[in-house]
């Protein structure tokens, strides 16, 4: 599965530097000089490889210079390009910390072992993370992603155990 690690927001200056919105937990490694990035313009667009010449942090984003992108016109042509990595190339997360893609698709069980549904998505909100669970009857249930309500995650066995308080699963 491809994961987005950055997106070209716009050109910066006249020498081909790019403003990249960061979507990775390790931008220093992913955008290190000499690194080859897989780029894709649009959802089903052209794929192209780019080699990082330089990268530096700037106002919560990265300013990146790529080989072969030497002026503003060239930088403008790749505006909107997504930089991708294969999820298989990312090391497994540590205990008690998980990547969204590791959790999405897992079975969700209640504390008594009853199946609640499938974990469809991890939502990141201002109030914290929520697990969006699709139930067998097609409803979506949101469970706060906190230790008290999500006491067990077993990636190897493919399930998450949730213990929601009374009333949370009621319509």
N, C-alpha and C positions, 0 to 999 in steps of 0.2 A: 504494500500500500504506500502511495506517495504521500508525504507530509510536507506542508509548506513551511519553510524556515525563514522566508523573507519575501517582500514584494517591492519592486522598483516603483517608488512614488512619483519621482520626477528627476529631472536633470538638476545639477548644482554647478553653477559657474559655466565657464566656456571651454574647459579642458576635458570634458567627458565624465566628470565625477557624478555619481548617482546617489540620491537619497533613497535609502532602503528601510522600509518598515520591518522591524525585527519581529519574527514569530518563532523564536527558538530560545531555549534556556541556556544555550552556550554559544553566543554570537562570536566570541573570540576565537573559538576553534572552527566553527562553521565558515567564517569569513576570513580566516587567516591567509596572509599572502602565500601564493602558490597553490591554494586549494582550488579544485575544479568544481564549479557549481553547475547543476543541471537546471536550465531555465526553460520555462514554458510560457508563451504569450497566449493568454486566454485559456479557457477551460479545455478545449480540444485543439489548441493552437500548435504552432511550430515549436519543436523542442530544439534547443541549442545549448552547447556547453560553453562556459565562460571560465577564465582563470583570473583569480583575484590578484591584483597587483598591490593594492593597499586598502586598508579599512581603518576608520576611526569613528569614535562615538561623537555624536553631535545632537544635542537637544532631544535625547531619548530615541534617536534613530542612528543609523550608520551612514557615513559617507564612504562610498566604495568606488574604487577605480578598478576597472576590468581591462585585461589585455584586449586590444583592438577597438576599444571604445575611447577615441581620442579627442572628440569634440562634442559640442552640445547637440548637434544634429544626430550623431550616432547615439548619444544618450537618450534623446527624445524618442528615437525609433524603438527602443526596448522598454519604454515606459509601460507599466502594468505587468511586466514579466514577473512570474512567480519563480522563486528558487525552491527546488524540491530535493528531498532526500527520501530514500526508501526506508520504511520503518524497520526492515530487517537489518539495516546498517546501524541502527541506534542500539547501544547497549541496554540491557534490561534495567529497569528502574530498581532503586534500593527499596528495602522494606519500609513501609509506611509512606512512600512517595511513589506515585504512579503517573505515567503518561496517559493522556486521554485515550489514545488509540489502543492501549493495553486493556482498558476497561470496557470500551464500547463493544457490544455484542455478547458480553458475559450474561449468563443466567443470573437472575436476581431471586433470592429465596428469603422467605421470612425466617425468623428465629426457630420456628418449629419444623423447618424443612419444606414447607409448602412453597411451590413456585409462584412468584408474583409476576414475572415476565422477563423481558430482555432489556438490558441496559442499552438504550438507544444513543444517548449522548451525555457528555459531562458539560454542564452549563456553567460559565464563569460570570457571576453577577457581582454587583457592588456589595451585596449582602453576604457573599460567599459562594461556594460551589454547590451545585445541585445535581443530582443524578436524575436524568429523565428516563423513566422506565415505561416501556410499552407493555401493557397487560394483554393477555390472550383475547380479551373482549374488545381490544382496540383503543382502550383509554390510555391516556398518558398520566403517569403519577410522578410528581416531583418529590424527591427525598433529599433533605439537606445532607451534604457529604461531610458529616462530622462523626467522630469516633463513637459517640453515644448511639447513633442510629445506623452506623455502618461498622459493626465490630469485627467483621471478617471479610477478607478478600483473598481468594485462592486462585491465582492466575493459572497455575498448573491444572487444577481441577475445573477451571472455567466458570466459577461462580462468585457472587457477592452475597453476603448475608446482611439483611437489614432488619432493624428492630424499631419500626416507627412507633411513635406514641399513639395512644387511642385517639381515633377520630381523623388521623392524617389520611388514611386511605378511604374514608367515607366520601360519598358523593355529595 
